[in-house]
Amino acid sequence: MDLRLLLVRHGRVDFDNRDFRDAGSARGPQWDPPLDARGRQQADLLAARLASMDPPAALFVSPFRRCLETVAPYARAIDQQAVVDDGLSEVHVGEWEGVRFEDIFASNRDVIRQRLHEQQPMFNLAPGAESGAELRARVVPAVERLLSSVDAERGNIVMVTHGGVINAYLGHVMGLQQDMFFIPENTSVNTIEVDGDGRRMRFINDVAHLAFPGIFTPPAGTEG
């Protein structure tokens, strides 16, 4: 197998949680909820899938709680610690951080409806938010820096991150100007083949571990 980058979105979050974290950067505080019960189940199913592969050449993760909790079952299964990197952090949405979508929609109904019709990202509307161009300018060098730090010619490099980050990097690889061209499913695997400086898409939004969990989970009584 050649070298492949697996960009994985975190599991479903607890939308009722109001926790924030200080990113320690110019982006400022950001909403930092944990996974909910379904998200934890998704993380376990993801772990079973990834653990059925050869051990990764490297394992990286965003510093946000939802990503750390998503990667944890997999890291335990392979007895490997994930390297935390702030470059994989989610887009900052300014004054909309932690605000419920219903509240945002109530005060921006017409603008948001038009934005969705035009298939444009809503985070560009938020006061003080990181723009799509700023996000891509941050994410692409960060991912490339992490790739260059791995001394391997074969295997998988796994990065557990966020939907905005995945869109930013895949848009770059595919030559798309659109900031958010799809909504990654929770714990979806997005695979890019890495060949020197070349990058080629292989799979997008792959959730086989959620659709067919029995393929990757050992039958009861056969573990170990």
C-alpha positions as CSV (number, residue, x, y, z in Angstrom):
1,M,0.0,0.0,0.0
2,D,1.2,3.5,-0.8
3,L,1.2,6.4,1.6
4,R,-2.4,7.7,2.3
5,L,-3.7,10.5,4.4
6,L,-7.0,9.7,6.2
7,L,-8.8,12.9,7.3
8,V,-11.4,11.8,9.8
9,R,-14.2,14.0,11.2
10,H,-15.1,13.8,14.9
11,G,-18.2,12.0,16.3
12,R,-21.5,13.7,17.0
13,V,-21.3,16.3,19.8
14,D,-23.4,17.1,22.8
15,F,-25.2,20.2,21.5
16,D,-26.5,21.1,24.9
17,N,-23.0,21.5,26.3
18,R,-21.8,25.2,26.6
19,D,-18.1,24.5,27.3
20,F,-15.5,26.8,25.7
21,R,-11.7,26.6,25.4
22,D,-9.2,29.3,24.8
23,A,-7.3,28.3,21.6
24,G,-4.3,30.3,22.8
25,S,-4.2,32.1,19.5
26,A,-5.6,35.1,17.7
27,R,-8.7,33.1,17.0
28,G,-9.9,33.5,20.6
29,P,-12.2,31.2,22.6
30,Q,-14.1,28.5,20.7
31,W,-17.0,26.2,21.5
32,D,-15.6,22.9,22.8
33,P,-18.4,20.4,23.5
34,P,-17.7,16.7,24.2
35,L,-19.3,13.8,22.3
36,D,-22.8,12.7,23.1
37,A,-23.7,9.0,23.5
38,R,-24.1,8.5,19.8
39,G,-20.8,10.2,19.2
40,R,-19.0,7.9,21.6
41,Q,-20.6,4.9,19.8
42,Q,-19.4,6.3,16.5
43,A,-15.9,6.6,17.9
44,D,-15.9,3.0,19.0
45,L,-17.1,1.8,15.6
46,L,-14.4,4.0,13.9
47,A,-11.8,2.5,16.2
48,A,-12.8,-1.0,15.2
49,R,-12.4,-0.1,11.6
50,L,-9.1,1.7,11.9
51,A,-7.7,-1.0,14.2
52,S,-8.4,-3.6,11.5
53,M,-5.8,-1.9,9.4
54,D,-2.0,-1.9,9.8
55,P,-0.8,0.4,12.6
56,P,-0.7,4.0,11.3
57,A,2.6,5.7,10.2
58,A,1.4,8.6,12.3
59,L,-1.6,9.7,14.3
60,F,-2.6,13.4,14.7
61,V,-5.6,15.1,16.3
62,S,-7.1,18.5,16.8
63,P,-6.9,19.9,20.4
64,F,-10.7,20.1,20.7
65,R,-12.4,17.8,23.1
66,R,-14.7,16.2,20.5
67,C,-11.7,15.2,18.4
68,L,-9.7,14.0,21.4
69,E,-12.6,11.8,22.5
70,T,-13.1,10.5,19.0
71,V,-9.5,9.3,18.6
72,A,-9.2,7.9,22.2
73,P,-10.7,4.4,21.6
74,Y,-8.5,3.9,18.5
75,A,-5.4,5.2,20.3
76,R,-6.1,2.8,23.1
77,A,-6.7,-0.1,20.7
78,I,-3.3,0.3,19.0
79,D,-1.5,1.6,22.1
80,Q,-0.3,4.7,20.3
81,Q,-0.6,8.3,21.5
82,A,-2.1,10.8,19.1
83,V,-0.1,14.0,18.5
84,V,-2.1,17.1,19.2
85,D,-1.7,19.9,16.6
86,D,-3.5,23.3,16.7
87,G,-3.3,23.6,13.0
88,L,-6.1,21.0,12.8
89,S,-8.5,23.2,14.9
90,E,-11.9,24.0,13.6
91,V,-12.8,27.3,11.9
92,H,-13.4,30.1,14.3
93,V,-16.9,31.5,13.9
94,G,-16.5,34.7,15.9
95,E,-19.6,36.0,17.7
96,W,-21.5,32.8,16.7
97,E,-19.2,30.5,18.7
98,G,-21.5,28.4,20.9
99,V,-24.7,30.0,19.7
100,R,-27.5,27.6,18.9
101,F,-28.3,27.4,15.2
102,E,-32.0,28.1,16.0
103,D,-31.0,31.4,17.6
104,I,-28.7,32.4,14.7
105,F,-31.4,31.5,12.2
106,A,-34.1,33.4,14.1
107,S,-32.1,36.7,13.8
108,N,-30.7,36.0,10.3
109,R,-33.5,34.0,8.6
110,D,-33.5,35.5,5.1
111,V,-29.7,35.9,4.8
112,I,-29.1,32.3,6.0
113,R,-31.8,30.9,3.7
114,Q,-30.3,32.7,0.7
115,R,-26.8,31.5,1.8
116,L,-28.0,27.9,1.8
117,H,-29.6,28.3,-1.6
118,E,-26.3,29.5,-3.0
119,Q,-24.5,26.7,-1.2
120,Q,-22.2,29.1,0.6
121,P,-20.7,28.5,4.1
122,M,-22.5,30.3,6.9
123,F,-19.4,30.9,8.9
124,N,-18.4,33.7,6.5
125,L,-21.5,35.6,7.8
126,A,-20.5,35.5,11.4
127,P,-19.1,38.8,12.9
128,G,-15.4,38.3,13.6
129,A,-15.2,34.9,12.0
130,E,-12.3,33.3,10.3
131,S,-12.9,33.6,6.5
132,G,-12.8,30.7,4.1
133,A,-9.6,32.1,2.6
134,E,-8.0,32.4,6.1
135,L,-9.1,28.9,7.0
136,R,-7.5,27.4,3.9
137,A,-4.3,29.5,4.4
138,R,-4.0,28.0,7.9
139,V,-5.1,24.5,7.3
140,V,-3.2,23.6,4.1
141,P,0.3,24.5,5.4
142,A,-0.5,22.7,8.7
143,V,-1.5,19.5,7.0
144,E,1.5,19.6,4.7
145,R,3.8,20.3,7.6
146,L,2.5,17.2,9.5
147,L,2.8,15.1,6.3
148,S,6.4,16.2,5.9
149,S,7.2,15.3,9.5
150,V,6.4,11.6,8.9
151,D,9.3,9.5,7.7
152,A,7.3,6.8,5.8
153,E,6.7,5.9,2.2
154,R,3.8,3.5,2.8
155,G,0.9,3.2,5.3
156,N,-1.8,5.5,6.6
157,I,-1.4,8.9,8.2
158,V,-4.5,9.5,10.3
159,M,-5.7,13.0,11.3
160,V,-8.8,13.4,13.4
161,T,-10.2,16.9,12.8
162,H,-13.3,18.9,11.8
163,G,-15.6,19.4,8.9
164,G,-14.3,22.9,8.0
165,V,-10.7,21.7,8.1
166,I,-11.6,18.7,5.9
167,N,-13.3,20.9,3.4
168,A,-10.4,23.4,3.3
169,Y,-7.8,20.7,2.6
170,L,-9.9,18.6,0.1
171,G,-10.9,21.8,-1.7
172,H,-7.2,22.6,-2.1
173,V,-6.4,19.1,-3.4
174,M,-9.3,19.1,-5.8
175,G,-8.7,22.7,-7.0
176,L,-12.1,23.9,-5.8
177,Q,-12.7,27.5,-4.8
178,Q,-15.8,26.6,-2.8
179,D,-15.1,26.9,0.9
180,M,-17.6,24.3,2.1
181,F,-18.5,22.0,-0.8
182,F,-19.9,19.1,1.3
183,I,-20.9,18.3,4.9
184,P,-18.7,15.5,6.2
185,E,-20.6,12.9,8.2
186,N,-19.5,12.3,11.8
187,T,-16.5,10.0,11.9
188,S,-16.4,9.9,8.1
189,V,-13.0,8.9,6.6
190,N,-11.7,11.0,3.7
191,T,-8.7,9.4,1.9
192,I,-6.0,11.1,-0.1
193,E,-3.2,9.3,-1.8
194,V,0.2,10.9,-1.2
195,D,2.9,10.5,-3.7
196,G,5.8,12.9,-3.1
197,D,4.3,16.3,-3.7
198,G,1.3,14.8,-5.5
199,R,-2.1,14.5,-3.8
200,R,-5.0,12.5,-5.3
201,M,-8.5,11.9,-3.9
202,R,-9.5,8.3,-3.3
203,F,-12.6,8.4,-1.1
204,I,-14.8,11.1,0.3
205,N,-17.3,10.8,3.3
206,D,-16.7,7.1,3.8
207,V,-18.8,5.8,6.7
208,A,-18.7,2.1,6.0
209,H,-18.0,1.4,9.7
210,L,-21.3,3.0,10.6
211,A,-23.3,1.4,7.8
212,F,-21.8,-2.1,8.1
213,P,-20.2,-2.3,11.6
214,G,-20.1,-6.1,11.6
215,I,-17.4,-6.0,8.9
216,F,-14.9,-4.5,11.2
217,T,-16.1,-5.6,14.7
218,P,-15.1,-9.2,15.7
219,P,-17.9,-11.5,16.4
220,A,-18.7,-11.9,20.1
221,G,-16.3,-14.3,21.9
222,T,-13.6,-14.0,19.2
223,E,-11.8,-10.9,20.5
224,G,-8.1,-11.4,21.0
